[in-house]
């Protein structure tokens, strides 16, 4: 099944985000284990990277049968959110 088109207006890459466009939602903020996403600050890519490739990720990988050098990754901000598999702006208008 192909994903919905995520065509935003002149507002740029955040045009399809309910939080940035309408001030509602923010589920991705609550799902981030390191608070790398905020309403006012956007996405702190350095904090995200430090978690994803840092020691906590390597420890989690080992605890779950993976290899420390690979780490565990994350992506929680992109799962179980309204925009995971559809454009939420289609129903929020």
N, C-alpha and C positions, 0 to 999 in steps of 0.2 A: 504494500500500500504506500503510495507516495505521500510525503508530508505536505501539509498545507503551505501555500506560498506565504512567505513572511515579508511582504512588501510594505515597507514603512514609508511614511510621508517625508517631508523635508526635515523632520526632526532627527534624522540620522539613524544609527544602529539601535537606538533605544525606542524607536517609534512603535514597536510591537510589544513593549513591556508595559504591563498594567500599572506597575509602580511608578515608572518614569512618566507615563502618559496621563494617568488618571489618579495617581496617588493612592491606589488600592493594591492589595496583594502583599508582596514582600515575603512570600513563602520561601524563596531562595535564601533570604537572610536568615530565617530560623533554621534552615537545614545545614548551614555552613558550620562545621565543627570548630573553626578557628576565627569566626567573626570577620572573615575577609571581605564580606559584602555588607554595605550599609546604605541606608536611604540617602544620606547626604554625601558620603564619600565614594559611592560606586563600588568598584571591585578593586581591592588591594591585591594586585597580582603578585607582589613580593611575598606577602603573608601566605597566600595560596600556594605559591611555588615552594616556600620553605616547608609547608606542611606536606605537600604531595611528594617532595623529594627529600624530605628531612628524616631524622631519626625515628620520629613517631610512625611514619609510614613504613619504614623498614622493619621496625619492631612488630607492627600489626601484620605485615606480610609473613614474617617468620611464625608468629602465633597461629596463623591460619594455613600453614603448610606451604607458603611461598618462599621465595628467595629474597634475602635482605637486599641484594644489589638491585633487584627490580622494584622494590617498594610496593605499596598497595594501591597507590593512586587515590582518587576521591570521586569527584563528580556528583556529590550529593546535592549540590545546588541545581543540578540539571535533571534530577529525578523527583517524581512525586510532586511536581509543580504544574500549574495550569498551562504553561507553555511547553511542557515536555514533548507533546505529540501533536499540538495544534496551535494555531495562532489565536491567542486569547482575545485579541482585539475584535475578532469577528462577532463574538457574543457579548462583548462589553459595550457596544455602541448604543 
